[in-house]
Amino acid sequence: MMFQYYPQVQHSFIYELNKDINFAAAHFIPAEAAGKCSRTHGHMYIVNVTIGGDELDETGILVDFKAIKQLVCDRYDHTLLNEHPEFRDCHPTTELLAQTIGLRIRQFLAGKQNRPQCLQVIVRETPTSYVVYRPKRVT
């Protein structure tokens, strides 16, 4: 796997977890302004999730890497993003995909007793283009 370098998010947590995830998916942006992207096409998306926290769980981890991967891959790998209900009323742009992944992860983390926080989600659509989504911090 190629090493990726990402923008860092400033925080004061003791622990920071980063998980890289990749999945293949297709989409199209049904708008004339999207040009070629208005036609169905696919990407090998690379996602980086940054999670911070001050407390580890009973097993000594902040969050299970596998659980984060499953939240993303089980939902989106080898699918047409336009068919997902979360994109029914909007276009599955990289920005909205990053936001949607961030929201899914935040919902998952809300159930954790050690209160980890999703600090940022980066979605790389191509080797030269990516989006950073930083949800507002929950206090």
N, C-alpha and C positions, 0 to 999 in steps of 0.2 A: 504494500500500500504506500502511496506517495504521502509524505508528510505535508501537512497543511499548516500554515501559520495564519492565525486569526487575530482580529482586533481584540484587545483585552478590555474587559468591563471592570471598572473600579468598584470595589466593595470592601467591606471590613470583616467578612466572614473568615473563620479560622480555616475552613476546608473549601476547596474548589474542585469540582469534578467536571471533566470534559469528556464527552462521548462523541466520537465520529461514527456516523451511520451512512451507508450508501444504499440507494434503491433505484430501480428503473421504473419510470412511469411516463405516460404520455399525457398530453393536454393540448388544448387549442384556446386561443383568445378570440372569441367571436366578435371582433370589432375591426372595422376597416383600417383604423389607425395602427393595428397590430401588424400589418403587412404580412410577411410570410408566416408569422406566428398565428395567423388566423386559420391556418391549416393544421390538421392533427399531426403532431410530431412528438418525439420522445427525447428524454434526457436521462443521463445517469446522474441523479442528484446526489450530492454529498452534503450531509447535514452535520453541523457541530452544535451540540447542546452544552451549555455551561450552567452548572448548578452549584450553589453555595449553601453553606450551613455551618452552624457552630456546634451541633451535636451529632454524634454517630448513633446509629440504631443499635438494637440489642446484639447484632452480629458483628458490630464494629465497622460498619460501612455507612456512608452518607446516603447513597442510593445504589441499588443493584444495576450495574451496567446493562445487563440482559433485559431488565424491565424497560429501560429507556429505549433500547433498540426495538423491542417488541411493540411498544406504543406507536412507533413510526412505521416500521417495516410491515407489521401485520396489517396495517391500515392501507398503506399506499403502494407497496411494492408490486410491480407488474399490473397496475391498474390504469384506467383512464381517469385522471383527476376530475374532469368535468362531470363524471357520473356520481361523485360523492355528494351527499346531501349538504355538506358544509359549503359547497360551491354552487349550489342551486341558484342563488340570487346574486352571485358575483362571479367574476372571471378568476380561474385558478392561476393567478400570476405568482411569481416567485415571492413577492412581498406578502401576499395573502396566504400562501402555503407556509411561510415562516411563522406568520402570526397564528395560524391554525395549529401548527405543531406546538408552538409555545403555549397555547391555551390548553391543549390536550395534556401536556406535561404538567402545567400548573394544577389542573384538576387532579391528576394522579398524585402529585406531591402534597396536595391539601389533605390527603388521607394519611399522611405519615406523621407519627408522633414526634419525630425529631425535627420537624418543620423546615425541611430544605426548601430553597427558593430557586426558581428558574430565572437565571440572570440574563441569558441571551440565547438566541437561536440563530444560527447562520445557515442559510441554504445556498449552496453553490449550484448554479444551473449549468454552467459551462466552466472550463478551466480558467476563464478570465472574467467571469461575472458572478457576483454573489450579493445577497441581501443580508443585512443584520437586523434582527428584531430584538428589541430590549423591552420586555414588559415592565410596567410600573411595579416597583417593589411593594410587596405586601408587608404591612407593619402589624 
